[in-house]
Amino acid sequence: KKLSAEGRVDALAMAQELFALGEGSTDKTPQ
């Protein structure tokens, strides 16, 4: 089940992008 690991990373990246967009993409500053 190596797909689960890659899928997790992909989902995380997507979540981060959506979060940045939701925050108004403020220079992508992590908190």
C-alpha distance matrix in Angstrom:
0.0 3.8 5.4 5.9 7.8 9.7 10.4 11.8 14.0 15.1 16.1 17.8 19.7 20.8 21.9 23.9 25.5 26.5 27.8 29.8 31.2 32.1 33.8 35.9 34.0 36.3 35.5 31.9 33.1 30.5 31.9
3.8 0.0 3.8 5.5 5.6 6.9 8.8 10.3 11.5 12.9 14.6 16.0 17.4 18.9 20.4 21.9 23.4 24.8 26.2 27.8 29.4 30.6 32.1 34.0 31.8 34.0 32.9 29.4 30.7 28.2 30.0
5.4 3.8 0.0 3.8 5.4 5.2 5.9 8.4 10.0 10.4 11.9 14.0 15.3 16.2 17.9 19.8 21.0 22.1 23.8 25.6 26.8 27.9 29.8 31.5 29.5 32.0 31.2 27.7 29.3 27.1 29.0
5.9 5.5 3.8 0.0 3.8 5.6 5.0 6.0 8.7 9.7 10.2 12.0 14.2 15.1 16.0 18.1 19.8 20.6 21.9 24.0 25.4 26.2 27.9 30.0 28.3 30.6 30.1 26.4 27.7 25.1 26.6
7.8 5.6 5.4 3.8 0.0 3.8 5.4 5.1 6.5 8.7 10.0 10.7 12.6 14.4 15.3 16.7 18.6 20.0 20.9 22.7 24.5 25.5 26.9 28.9 26.8 28.9 28.0 24.3 25.4 22.8 24.4
9.7 6.9 5.2 5.6 3.8 0.0 3.8 5.3 5.2 6.2 8.6 9.8 10.6 12.3 14.1 15.4 16.6 18.3 19.8 21.2 22.7 24.1 25.6 27.3 25.0 27.3 26.2 22.8 24.3 22.2 24.3
10.4 8.8 5.9 5.0 5.4 3.8 0.0 3.8 5.5 5.0 6.0 8.5 9.8 10.4 12.0 14.1 15.3 16.3 18.0 19.8 21.0 22.1 24.0 25.7 23.9 26.5 25.9 22.4 24.1 22.0 23.9
11.8 10.3 8.4 6.0 5.1 5.3 3.8 0.0 3.8 5.4 5.1 6.1 8.6 9.9 10.4 12.2 14.2 15.2 16.1 18.2 19.9 20.6 22.1 24.3 22.5 24.7 24.3 20.6 21.8 19.3 20.9
14.0 11.5 10.0 8.7 6.5 5.2 5.5 3.8 0.0 3.8 5.5 5.0 6.2 8.6 9.8 10.5 12.3 14.2 15.1 16.4 18.4 19.7 20.9 22.7 20.4 22.5 21.6 18.0 19.4 17.1 19.2
15.1 12.9 10.4 9.7 8.7 6.2 5.0 5.4 3.8 0.0 3.8 5.4 5.2 6.2 8.6 9.9 10.7 12.3 14.1 15.4 16.6 18.2 19.9 21.3 19.2 21.8 21.1 17.7 19.7 18.0 20.4
16.1 14.6 11.9 10.2 10.0 8.6 6.0 5.1 5.5 3.8 0.0 3.8 5.5 5.1 6.0 8.5 9.8 10.4 12.0 14.1 15.2 16.1 18.0 19.9 18.3 21.0 20.9 17.4 19.2 17.2 19.1
17.8 16.0 14.0 12.0 10.7 9.8 8.5 6.1 5.0 5.4 3.8 0.0 3.8 5.4 5.0 6.1 8.6 9.8 10.3 12.2 14.2 15.0 16.2 18.3 16.5 18.7 18.4 14.7 16.1 13.7 15.6
19.7 17.4 15.3 14.2 12.6 10.6 9.8 8.6 6.2 5.2 5.5 3.8 0.0 3.8 5.5 5.1 6.2 8.7 9.8 10.6 12.4 14.1 15.3 16.7 14.4 16.7 16.0 12.6 14.6 13.1 15.7
20.8 18.9 16.2 15.1 14.4 12.3 10.4 9.9 8.6 6.2 5.1 5.4 3.8 0.0 3.8 5.4 5.1 6.1 8.4 9.8 10.5 12.1 14.1 15.4 13.7 16.7 16.6 13.4 15.9 14.7 17.1
21.9 20.4 17.9 16.0 15.3 14.1 12.0 10.4 9.8 8.6 6.0 5.0 5.5 3.8 0.0 3.8 5.4 5.1 6.0 8.5 9.8 10.2 12.0 14.1 13.0 15.6 16.2 12.8 14.5 12.9 14.6
23.9 21.9 19.8 18.1 16.7 15.4 14.1 12.2 10.5 9.9 8.5 6.1 5.1 5.4 3.8 0.0 3.8 5.5 5.0 6.1 8.6 9.7 10.4 12.4 10.4 12.6 12.8 9.2 10.9 9.4 11.7
25.5 23.4 21.0 19.8 18.6 16.6 15.3 14.2 12.3 10.7 9.8 8.6 6.2 5.1 5.4 3.8 0.0 3.8 5.4 5.1 6.2 8.6 9.9 10.7 8.7 11.7 11.8 8.8 11.7 11.4 14.1
26.5 24.8 22.1 20.6 20.0 18.3 16.3 15.2 14.2 12.3 10.4 9.8 8.7 6.1 5.1 5.5 3.8 0.0 3.8 5.4 5.0 6.0 8.5 9.8 9.2 12.4 13.6 11.0 13.5 13.1 15.0
27.8 26.2 23.8 21.9 20.9 19.8 18.0 16.1 15.1 14.1 12.0 10.3 9.8 8.4 6.0 5.0 5.4 3.8 0.0 3.8 5.4 5.0 6.1 8.6 8.1 10.6 12.2 9.3 10.9 10.1 11.5
29.8 27.8 25.6 24.0 22.7 21.2 19.8 18.2 16.4 15.4 14.1 12.2 10.6 9.8 8.5 6.1 5.1 5.4 3.8 0.0 3.8 5.4 5.1 6.3 4.6 7.2 8.5 6.0 8.4 8.9 11.1
31.2 29.4 26.8 25.4 24.5 22.7 21.0 19.9 18.4 16.6 15.2 14.2 12.4 10.5 9.8 8.6 6.2 5.0 5.4 3.8 0.0 3.8 5.4 5.1 4.9 8.5 10.3 8.9 11.7 12.7 14.6
32.1 30.6 27.9 26.2 25.5 24.1 22.1 20.6 19.7 18.2 16.1 15.0 14.1 12.1 10.2 9.7 8.6 6.0 5.0 5.4 3.8 0.0 3.8 5.3 7.0 9.7 12.4 10.9 12.7 13.1 14.1
33.8 32.1 29.8 27.9 26.9 25.6 24.0 22.1 20.9 19.9 18.0 16.2 15.3 14.1 12.0 10.4 9.9 8.5 6.1 5.1 5.4 3.8 0.0 3.8 5.4 6.7 9.9 8.8 9.8 10.7 11.5
35.9 34.0 31.5 30.0 28.9 27.3 25.7 24.3 22.7 21.3 19.9 18.3 16.7 15.4 14.1 12.4 10.7 9.8 8.6 6.3 5.1 5.3 3.8 0.0 3.8 5.6 8.8 9.0 10.9 12.8 14.2
34.0 31.8 29.5 28.3 26.8 25.0 23.9 22.5 20.4 19.2 18.3 16.5 14.4 13.7 13.0 10.4 8.7 9.2 8.1 4.6 4.9 7.0 5.4 3.8 0.0 3.8 5.7 5.6 8.3 10.6 12.8
36.3 34.0 32.0 30.6 28.9 27.3 26.5 24.7 22.5 21.8 21.0 18.7 16.7 16.7 15.6 12.6 11.7 12.4 10.6 7.2 8.5 9.7 6.7 5.6 3.8 0.0 3.8 5.3 6.4 9.5 11.3
35.5 32.9 31.2 30.1 28.0 26.2 25.9 24.3 21.6 21.1 20.9 18.4 16.0 16.6 16.2 12.8 11.8 13.6 12.2 8.5 10.3 12.4 9.9 8.8 5.7 3.8 0.0 3.8 5.5 9.1 11.9
31.9 29.4 27.7 26.4 24.3 22.8 22.4 20.6 18.0 17.7 17.4 14.7 12.6 13.4 12.8 9.2 8.8 11.0 9.3 6.0 8.9 10.9 8.8 9.0 5.6 5.3 3.8 0.0 3.8 6.3 9.5
33.1 30.7 29.3 27.7 25.4 24.3 24.1 21.8 19.4 19.7 19.2 16.1 14.6 15.9 14.5 10.9 11.7 13.5 10.9 8.4 11.7 12.7 9.8 10.9 8.3 6.4 5.5 3.8 0.0 3.8 6.5
30.5 28.2 27.1 25.1 22.8 22.2 22.0 19.3 17.1 18.0 17.2 13.7 13.1 14.7 12.9 9.4 11.4 13.1 10.1 8.9 12.7 13.1 10.7 12.8 10.6 9.5 9.1 6.3 3.8 0.0 3.8
31.9 30.0 29.0 26.6 24.4 24.3 23.9 20.9 19.2 20.4 19.1 15.6 15.7 17.1 14.6 11.7 14.1 15.0 11.5 11.1 14.6 14.1 11.5 14.2 12.8 11.3 11.9 9.5 6.5 3.8 0.0
